[in-house]
Amino acid sequence: MFCPNMKLNCVNSILRVLSFLVFAFSCTEDVKDNSDYTTAELKTILENSNKVKTVREEQDIENYFKRRGLVPQKTGTGVYYVVYEKAKKDTVKIKHMNYVTAMFDISLIDGKLCYSTKETGPLEFQVGKADVESGLQEALEFMHQGDKALVLIPSHRAHGLLGDMEQIPSLATVIYDIKILKVSKE
């Protein structure tokens, strides 16, 4: 996944996962020693916890668009996008394995800016092969050269449980404000 200057910090990742698990198990009404749970009970607790998180994230995304008066498109995997400035007619549509050059800002749903290509310059990557979030790659295939769009990627299609270990926290919805500068086959 795209993260400028990514540094792997295993200790931090492990602590985040352990903190999440401690939180998940401490939020039950029945106070039981964790060793008293069966594997099936633990699985159910984690599944229910994930369902609640997913519903909350979906509501946050819907509220984001409502506040801005935007009507998004939604892909089959839950990625949302709004092309707010369409390219001229007859421009190149992005396809799997095309090379894309783009400028973008990556922010969280609360508005915190995490990364921007304004600092690094345009980024070129290959759709389907690049180290870019799978949710972004999916949304790109609905876009054309010259389009400007907002792409909201739920955590499960972005950085997931661990985040990027720098700017994007665990379980974060990621927002790309992207402009497609160039699309090519090579």
C-alpha positions in Angstrom: 0.0 0.0 0.0 1.2 3.5 -0.8 2.9 5.1 2.2 5.8 7.5 1.6 8.8 6.8 3.8 7.2 3.7 5.3 9.1 2.3 8.2 8.1 -1.1 9.6 7.7 -1.0 13.3 6.8 -4.5 14.4 6.6 -3.6 18.1 4.1 -0.8 17.5 2.0 -3.1 15.3 2.0 -5.9 17.9 1.0 -3.4 20.6 -1.9 -2.1 18.5 -3.2 -5.6 17.9 -2.9 -6.6 21.5 -4.6 -3.3 22.6 -7.4 -4.1 20.2 -7.8 -7.6 21.5 -7.7 -6.4 25.2 -10.4 -3.8 24.3 -12.6 -6.3 22.5 -12.5 -8.8 25.4 -12.9 -6.1 28.1 -16.2 -4.8 26.7 -18.4 -7.7 27.5 -21.0 -7.6 30.3 -20.2 -11.0 31.6 -16.9 -10.8 33.5 -15.2 -14.0 32.7 -11.6 -15.0 32.8 -10.5 -15.2 29.1 -9.4 -18.8 29.7 -13.0 -19.6 30.4 -14.0 -18.8 26.8 -14.2 -21.6 24.2 -12.7 -21.0 20.8 -16.2 -20.7 19.4 -17.2 -18.0 22.0 -14.0 -16.0 21.2 -14.7 -16.3 17.5 -18.3 -15.0 18.0 -17.1 -12.1 20.2 -14.6 -11.1 17.5 -17.2 -11.4 14.7 -19.7 -9.3 16.6 -17.1 -6.7 17.4 -16.2 -6.5 13.7 -19.8 -6.3 12.6 -20.4 -3.3 14.9 -17.2 -1.6 13.7 -18.3 -2.2 10.0 -21.8 -0.7 10.6 -20.3 2.4 12.3 -17.8 2.9 9.5 -20.5 2.6 6.9 -22.6 5.3 8.8 -19.5 7.6 9.0 -19.0 7.3 5.3 -22.7 8.0 4.5 -22.6 11.0 6.8 -19.4 12.3 5.2 -21.2 12.4 1.8 -24.4 13.9 3.2 -22.6 16.7 4.9 -21.0 17.6 1.6 -24.2 17.1 -0.5 -22.5 14.5 -2.7 -24.1 11.3 -4.1 -21.4 8.7 -4.4 -21.2 5.5 -6.5 -20.4 2.3 -4.6 -18.4 -0.6 -5.9 -19.2 -4.2 -5.1 -16.6 -4.3 -2.3 -17.8 -1.1 -0.5 -15.5 1.5 -2.0 -17.2 4.8 -2.6 -16.2 7.4 -5.3 -17.5 10.7 -6.7 -16.1 12.1 -9.9 -16.6 15.8 -9.1 -14.8 17.1 -12.3 -15.2 15.0 -15.4 -12.6 14.9 -18.1 -13.4 16.1 -21.6 -15.1 13.6 -23.9 -13.1 10.8 -25.6 -10.4 10.7 -22.9 -8.7 7.4 -22.0 -10.6 5.2 -19.5 -8.4 3.5 -16.9 -8.1 -0.3 -17.3 -6.4 -3.0 -15.3 -2.6 -2.9 -15.9 -2.6 0.7 -17.3 0.0 3.0 -15.9 -1.5 6.0 -14.2 0.1 9.3 -13.2 -1.8 11.1 -10.5 -1.8 13.9 -8.0 -3.6 13.3 -4.7 -4.1 14.1 -1.1 -4.8 11.2 1.4 -6.8 12.1 4.4 -8.8 10.5 7.2 -12.6 10.8 7.4 -12.1 13.4 10.2 -10.3 15.7 7.7 -6.7 15.0 9.0 -4.3 15.2 6.0 -1.9 12.2 6.0 0.0 12.5 2.7 0.0 14.7 -0.3 1.8 14.5 -3.7 2.0 18.3 -3.6 5.1 17.6 -1.5 6.6 14.8 -3.6 5.2 15.5 -7.1 2.9 13.2 -9.2 3.0 9.5 -8.6 3.1 7.0 -11.4 1.9 3.4 -10.7 0.4 0.4 -12.5 -3.2 -0.4 -11.8 -3.3 -4.0 -10.5 0.4 -4.3 -9.6 1.3 -1.2 -7.6 1.8 -0.8 -3.9 -1.4 1.2 -3.7 -4.5 0.3 -1.7 -6.7 -2.3 -3.4 -9.7 0.0 -2.9 -8.1 2.8 -4.8 -7.1 0.5 -7.7 -10.7 -0.7 -7.9 -12.1 2.8 -8.0 -9.6 3.9 -10.6 -11.1 1.5 -13.2 -14.3 3.7 -13.1 -12.3 6.8 -14.0 -10.7 8.5 -17.1 -7.6 10.6 -17.7 -8.3 14.2 -16.5 -11.0 13.2 -13.9 -10.9 14.6 -10.4 -12.6 12.4 -7.8 -13.0 11.7 -4.1 -12.5 8.0 -3.3 -13.5 6.8 0.2 -11.9 3.4 1.1 -13.2 1.5 4.1 -10.5 0.2 6.4 -10.8 -3.4 5.2 -9.8 -2.2 1.6 -7.2 0.3 2.8 -4.7 -0.3 5.6 -6.8 -2.6 7.8 -6.1 -3.5 11.4 -2.5 -2.1 11.5 -2.8 1.1 9.6 0.4 2.2 7.8 2.4 2.5 11.0 3.1 6.2 10.3 0.2 8.5 9.5 -2.8 6.3 9.1 -4.1 4.7 12.3 -5.6 1.2 12.6 -9.1 0.6 11.2 -9.1 4.0 9.4 -11.3 5.0 6.5 -9.0 6.6 3.9 -10.0 9.4 1.5 -8.2 10.1 -1.7 -8.8 13.4 -3.4 -7.3 12.5 -6.7 -6.6 13.9 -10.2 -5.7 11.6 -13.0 -3.0 13.3 -15.0 -2.1 10.6 -17.5 -3.1 7.1 -18.5 -0.9 4.9 -20.6 -0.4 1.2 -21.5 3.4 1.5 -20.9 
